[in-house]
């Protein structure tokens, strides 16, 4: 029987993510009359970043806390050591599913918050932010994976990508239905659990990865309008979209060219 500790970790994560899924941690400014909204310049969404920052903080703290490291080992024993099983590589594909859903919904005519091009730029920008933090941190932390295969355990890149995509799906379709976000986060949580199930990550790697993924997308949605504003008087001349595959990861690269 699975340990209550594994269920406890999942319950805590779901509790922390509940405001993200259902919009209690909003990016809006409460208490502002509707007629005055246009006069308020939106700032960085600090409140909605508290949850992902907390997840990252827990992951980093675990690297130097003996009790939390012991908890890591206990989770590994319950999920892997005491229950021998074959690995399921579905997580490699599942991590992309929320982002694929965005393009699929566009394809069948269900429009999100932004146009397809802007959605693609937001997704690419989110990945740029995530990759610039997660992968250098992997090399810096030099945390040994639980299966002993490499020293790139912390944080989990698969989990970061999954939660990045889940938040991307939620941001685009939260005004259509909150269930799109719920489905995206369900896929992301499953991806994180499979990283534990496959003995590729410690639980703090997964928790921190979730934080990095969510935070990267939130930063992208705050930053993108500012970047787009830089091109406000310029006319688009050419757009190139191409797939890429690097270091075990796939995605889309975009080149956006302008002329005056």
Secondary structure, DSSP 8 states (H G I E B T S, - for coil): ---HHHHHHHHHHHHHHHHHHHTSS-SS-TT--GGGGGGS-----TGGGHHHHHHHHHHHHHTT-HHHHHHHHHHHIIIIITS-----TTHHHHTTHHHHHHHHHHHTT---SS-HHHHHHHHHHHHHHHHHHHHHHHHHH----TTSS-S--SS-HHHHHHHHHHHHHHHHHTTT-HHHHHHHHHHHHHHHHHHHHTTSS-HHHHHHHHHHHHHHHHHHHHHHHHHHHHTTT-EEEEEEEEEEEETTEEEEEEEEEEE-
